[in-house]
Amino acid sequence: MSNKQATEQSLKKKKFIQSLMIIAASYVVTTWPFWATSLGMAITRRSLRQVRQLGLFWYLLAFSSFAITTAISVVNPFLYLKFDGNIRKKAIAILKRRQVQAGYYNPSRFTVTTKILN
């Protein structure tokens, strides 16, 4: 392997590690309200219904932390499909394999036709 290839590979690894760190940090930042709320409710032994009786502000805070974390869990697979080419390729391969097994696969649907312009 040449020095240039080694440098490019090192740069790719650094970018990959940086993107993983950003993903992990954003996950922690967006889900910490859920964990803080869950821990607070566990320590005080109160249900969401009992938190509602404390006041509307605390109830909305607890409810929104649960709703946001649930929404993130639903959206994450679609984000991975959108931004990660490897996951996208594997997902398409799995879908094609399932279509073949079910008898729905039509290879002409996935071919790209080009028109030669004169």
C-alpha positions in Angstrom: 0.0 0.0 0.0 1.4 3.4 -1.0 1.8 6.3 1.3 -1.1 8.2 -0.4 -3.4 5.2 0.0 -2.5 4.9 3.7 -3.1 8.6 4.2 -6.5 8.3 2.5 -7.5 5.3 4.5 -6.4 7.1 7.7 -8.5 10.1 6.8 -11.5 7.8 6.1 -11.1 6.2 9.5 -11.0 9.6 11.2 -14.1 10.8 9.4 -15.9 7.5 10.3 -14.9 7.8 14.0 -16.0 11.4 14.0 -19.4 10.6 12.5 -19.9 7.8 15.0 -19.0 10.2 17.9 -21.5 12.8 16.5 -24.3 10.2 16.2 -23.6 8.9 19.8 -23.5 12.4 21.2 -26.7 13.5 19.5 -28.4 10.3 20.7 -27.4 11.1 24.3 -28.4 14.7 24.1 -31.8 13.9 22.6 -32.7 11.0 25.0 -31.3 12.3 28.3 -34.7 14.0 29.2 -36.4 10.6 28.9 -33.8 8.9 31.2 -33.9 11.8 33.6 -37.7 11.7 33.8 -37.7 7.9 34.1 -35.2 8.1 36.9 -37.0 10.9 38.7 -40.3 9.0 38.4 -38.7 5.8 39.7 -37.0 7.6 42.7 -40.2 9.4 43.7 -42.4 6.3 42.8 -44.9 8.3 40.8 -46.7 7.4 37.7 -47.3 9.7 34.8 -50.9 10.1 36.0 -49.6 11.2 39.5 -47.1 13.6 37.8 -50.1 15.1 36.0 -51.7 15.9 39.4 -48.5 17.9 40.4 -49.2 20.4 37.6 -49.5 20.8 33.9 -45.9 22.0 33.4 -44.4 18.8 34.9 -46.8 16.6 33.1 -46.0 18.2 29.7 -42.3 18.0 30.4 -42.5 14.3 31.3 -44.9 13.5 28.4 -42.8 15.4 25.8 -39.6 13.6 26.9 -41.4 10.2 26.4 -42.9 11.3 23.0 -39.6 12.7 21.7 -37.6 9.6 22.6 -40.3 7.4 21.0 -40.3 9.6 17.8 -36.5 9.3 17.6 -36.7 5.5 17.8 -39.2 5.5 15.0 -37.3 7.9 12.7 -33.8 6.4 13.3 -34.1 3.5 10.8 -35.2 5.8 8.1 -32.2 8.1 8.8 -29.8 5.2 8.6 -31.4 4.2 5.2 -31.1 7.7 3.9 -27.5 8.4 5.0 -25.7 5.1 5.1 -25.1 3.6 1.7 -24.1 0.1 3.1 -27.3 -0.2 5.1 -29.3 1.0 2.1 -27.7 -1.6 -0.2 -28.3 -4.4 2.2 -31.9 -3.3 2.8 -32.5 -3.3 -1.0 -31.0 -6.7 -1.3 -33.2 -8.1 1.4 -36.3 -6.5 -0.1 -35.4 -8.0 -3.5 -34.8 -11.4 -2.0 -38.2 -11.2 -0.2 -39.9 -10.2 -3.5 -38.3 -13.2 -5.3 -39.4 -15.5 -2.5 -42.9 -14.2 -2.7 -43.0 -14.2 -6.5 -43.4 -10.4 -6.8 -40.0 -9.6 -8.1 -39.9 -8.1 -11.6 -36.4 -7.3 -12.7 -37.5 -4.9 -15.4 -38.8 -2.6 -12.7 -35.3 -2.0 -11.4 -33.5 -1.6 -14.7 -32.6 1.9 -16.0 -33.4 2.6 -19.6 -31.4 5.2 -21.4 -32.5 7.0 -24.5 -29.8 7.9 -27.0 -30.4 11.4 -28.3 -29.6 12.1 -31.9 
